[in-house]
Every structure is written in C-alpha cells, then in structure tokens.
Amino acid sequence: MTDGPVHGTWEPRPAARWEDGYLSGNGRHGALVFGDPESDRVIVTHHTLVRPNGGEHAQPPRLADRLASLQDRLLAGETTAAESFTDGRELQWVQPFHPAFQVRLRGGAPEGEGRGYRRSVDFTTGVTDAGCEGWRSRVFVSREDDVVVQYVTADAGGPALTLDIGLDHRLPGAPAELGVGQSVVRTPEGALLTLRTRYPDSDRAYTGVTLVVPTGGNTTITPPGVRVEGAESVLLLTRVVRHIGELDTADHTRALRELLPDTDGEPWPGDRTYDRLLARHTPLHRTAYQRVTLDLAADETERCLPGAALLTRTKSPALLERLFAAGRYHLLSAGGMCPPRLVGLWTGDWDTAWSGAFTTDANLNLQIASAAAGALPEVTEAHASLIHRQVDDWRENARAVFGARGVAAPAHTDGESGLIYHFSREYPLHLWTAGADWLLKPLVDHDDTEGVRDPRTTALLAEVALFYEDFLTRTDADGHLVVVPSYSPENRPANASWGSVNAAMDLSAARHALLTAADHHPDDPERADRWRALADRLPPHRVNSDGALAEWAWPGLDDTYDHRHLSHLYGVWPLDEINPYDTPDLAAAAHRALQLRGAENDSAHGHLHHALIAARLRDGERVTQALGQVLDGDFFHASLMSAHYPGRDVYNADAAHALPAVLIEALIQSTPDRLVLLPALPASCPTGLLRGVRTRFGAEVDLDWGPGRGRAVVRPTRSHRIDLRTSSGARTLDLVAGEDRVLDLGPR
C-alpha cells in the first residue's frame, strides 16, 4: 500500500511500442526506455536534433511595401484580399525534430531467467528502473553532468552478464541517404562507441559517443559494437552533439571519462560511479519536482495499479493524482535549453507530426501553463532562453513583413530559426501579430511571481510596443485603431477568408502589450504615456447576436464556432482582461462563446484550453467535462505521455503537460492583486490537498478542502493588499511578508 499519492508509475511488462517507453530527460538530452531484459533499447534524443529540409535557409517574405494596399482592400470589404499577400512560395515546414539513435543491449537476462519482471519510473529522481530475476537496468539523464546514464547489473551471487552493446541509428523513418559512420575502440575502462550521422546533402551532422564501463568479465571488440562477458555490471555513459562539418570527439570522450572516479588502476566500481552520478543529479531534479504536490485522497488500491490499468479508471482521483505528478515530471524533464516541443523532448520516429516543432500559436503556452503557479522556474527559463536566442529574427520579421520597428514572433519554430517562413493560404501565420505578446505572457507571470523584473523581458516588451506604434496606423469610423490584417489562429470567419480585421486575440494582445510595456517603464513616462494612449484607442470587444464574445470585433464578420482553437478568449486566459469580478458582462459573453465552441477534431490541446478558460469563468462543470473528454478519450500511453487525438493517435505532449495547469487553475488562481480559491472544483476532486502553489502577488499557498469545508494557508514573501475571492464572497486581505495567514473558507 502507499502513503499518499504515488510519485511514479510502473508496468508488469516491457514496452512493446516506443510510445510506451518510460521517459527521462534534463532539458537537453532525453532517454526513452523500453526495459526489455532480453533485448533492451534506450532511444537517445537531444533538443538540437532537427533535420535540414530547407528551413535552415528560409527567410521571411518581404511584403512590407504591399501592406498598405492590403489594408485598403480589407477595410474596403474585400474579404479574400489577404490570400494574395504572399511572395508565391510553397509551404515550407520548419526543420523536423528526430531521434539520435538507440543504444541496444542484447542478451541482458541470463538464460532461463526473466521471472518477476517489473519496470517503473521514479518521478522524484528521473530514474527508470526495469528488472527481473538475474537482471536490472536503471537509466536517468543527469541535470548536473548532462549525460545519459544506464547501469545494468546481474543479481549478486547469480549468473554474470553477457551483453552485446551497440549504437543503432535505424529507427522508423530514418532517411536511407544518411551518411553513417561508426567506430569502436578499447579504452582503459572498457570501450568507446562512436556513431556519426551526416544529413543528406548537408554539412550538418550529429555524433553520439557512449563510454562502456564493465565491472569484471571480458570486453571484446565486435565492430561496430562491443561484447561484454562475465561482468557483474556494465555502466554506459552517452552524449550527443549536433555540429557542422567534422567533429573531434576527443574532448567529449575526455569529459565522459572524467565522470568516472579515480581508482588508481583498480577495477572500475560500477555501483560507486552510478551512485555518485545519481547523487549529483538528484537534488537538482527532486527539489524542483517536489515544490508542488497534489493529494486527492484517492483509493489506496487504485494508487498501486500499473499505469495502463489505472488509465482505464477514468473517474478515479488516483488517475488525476498520477497524471498531475507525471505531467510535472515530464514538463520538468523536457525543459532546459528549450521548453518542450510538441513531443516534449522525445520521439522514436523520424517522421514527427508537425515537425515535432514548437507550435507557438497555442500548444507551447498550453504546455508550460503551470510553470509559474506550479513553481517550475526552470521551465520558464527554458522558454525565455528560446525567445531571447531568436530576438534578432523577430526583429527581421517585423521589418520584412510589416515594415515596422520592434518584433513579430513566428507561429512555428524548430528551435534554431525564429524567422516567419511557415505559412500558406489556409494558414496565413505570417499575419499573426499577437505572437510576441502571447509568448512573453509566461515571462511576465514569472516576474510577478518572483517579484523581480527580468531586464530582458522589460526590454523586449518595449520592442513589442514599438511594433504596435508602427503597425497600428489605421482607424475606423469611430476613431478606433484597427488591427489590419488580423488573424485568429487557426480559424476563419464563416463569411470571409483567414486574414481579416480586428480578431479578438489581436485586440487583447495589442492592449495587453502596450499597457504592460508602459507599466514596466515607469522611468520613461513619455513613452509609457504614449503606449497607454495607444491602448486606449483600441476598440472594445464585440458581442455577437448569439450573446457571445465575437472572435472578430469587426462588424459583419460571422463566427465559426466548431474549431479546436480558442484564440478569441485570450482575454480570459491567460490574460486577466476579462473576468467575472471586474468585467462581468464581458465574462458572460465569453462564457457564452465557450458554450458555443465545438471541439472540431478532438485535439487534446483544444479540450484542455477549454478547461483553462472554463476555470477562469468559474465553471467547474465545464472543467469536469473537458477533463472527461481527455480521460475517457484514451489520450494517454502507458508511459503517461499523451497523444494529440483520441485513441492514442499521434504522440504529443500537450495533454500530459497542460493537465497540471488545469487542476491548479480549477483550485487556485491569482493575479498581482487577487487570490481566488476553489473557483471551479472538478466533480472528480471532492477532497484534496494542493501544496506549494505560487501566486503572482508573491505568496505560496497550501489548500485543503473537502465536502462542506476548505482551508488555505497563505505564506507571503511580500507585503501586499489583495482581493480574496471564495465561495463565501469577497473581502480584502492585508498580507505581511513572513507572516502566514490561515483562511477558513467556510461551507461550500
């Protein structure tokens, strides 16, 4: 039995599909582990691995000299004018993410053994552990040493290990034209395996190196691999490097060898080395993972179930507990040099859907939605790292497409280029002007939470405001500024083309960007006043004839309700522009828009985006329904990584990473001046304890609730007066830094 929620998952058999393999990662390297005692495989990935496809040389379209004409035509009512706002290119996808190779180990379990099999992953350490009688394999990816560590052992006193070890690039979808070279050499500690892979028709390549360190037995070179016989254990240390031209692996080999202890010529102690590497890694990982925990008082028997079995208990609080924990674990493991991709940090196939890219017009922000409240600044910093590496590209986008100063963000990026070049007639993503504000919102939330403004974010907010100064030049008959062209990802009006006028998301983004930039520049009152004045000239949102907040505020543009995206409700979530407390009429219109929204193709991100907005609008029933669509729709693999569509179709991290954010938003919400407790409690969570949530006014909150009761402990790090909202109503709360406040929420 367990003592509280299970911070891990397990299965009684090896993974038969790579999608079911357990995951480990440090935000740079990833490992996808099958755990097969007879023929084990560990697929190694790295955030930098993207295949050249022309996208590495692509540039944004130079359309600025045609912008004024397009604006004239759209404002004159030519609803398809934006379809010709192109340089005639075909759709160019960003460079697709792909796996590096698999480390193969054949013959692990001694003949006749294999009983008592179990594989598991420990979310608190990042260690995947598979074992049976006579064999055990543990894998983790070190945050401290940036290395994939695999440690295979025989049972003490039992038959020794015999392993054939090699690096194999032959994964599904791997191009036949890859230039592959392999080598294996003896080293004092065992052997070194090297695999170099050059992309077709390119000077770009990647190289993997694996140091093989057996304890006992004999090591024989069997090109391109190595055979270890009679060993007590084998330690494998693996790294991958993407590079241009040739790579001298000497430094990388030396770095791997330096991870081993100095034994003065004695045999290499595998357990000592493994334990030392794990001890260096664990505090970095465990400290971050354990900052926030969720306990839903689940049934102890269900808590003990294997993951695949628990996934069939779709109404079980134990399932939500484990998916919350798994989501935090996978999000932390995928975030480092970059935030998570569409596939997180993992894939076993070269043919990744949508290039395995960072899709920034919805998916990326949904995946990292829990980073601030969920106390994962590591993930926010990964997001910031991606953005700040691409700022020069964002500036070029603004110049090329719009003839403007400042910045414009792409809707897709491979992590290398931030240029806008992925667009087509049906997806005019080059018209999306809300992107910079949307992508900076998580950084603003992080700064609110920490109480310290990152000067990089402050400077970039000013560049977003500069863009709007140059772009917002047209006005309507009432003197309001007009956003033209305008695009609501990835939808279109029912009676017009995709590129149109005054999309609700664009209005919310422009208003938020200008006001936030002004707020972040108190020492420059002239610019701040100019930006506020510009924001004041933007038009209000429109309520359509159905009583719903219209997706396009321009009169005459009709809504298309059946769509997976909910871009028009950006003002509700993640912004605070529309809420039940300050703007109740607009909140009611937004709620009506949410009621009318269809699910279109049942994308997981659409369901959970719906749930996040419903939580902000205090609709617990709708949160429950949206969660139910995902849990009942068979979206999760046995690995507890998710899929994009029902029936585990298309490996995708959206649901896995966004689910913790949905549960946090349903239980605790905050702005810089407000705390909302239990706004949208899901029916499947009647009792629980959520610990460690961070607020945007600088406090940590623990929340304990049950039928007819609720209690919160607020631990402020800053003195501040806030508006407290509970089921009992509203009141003012004066917080003093360092003084805990215990709140009895009364009957619900």
Disulfide bonds with the S-S distance in Angstrom:
none
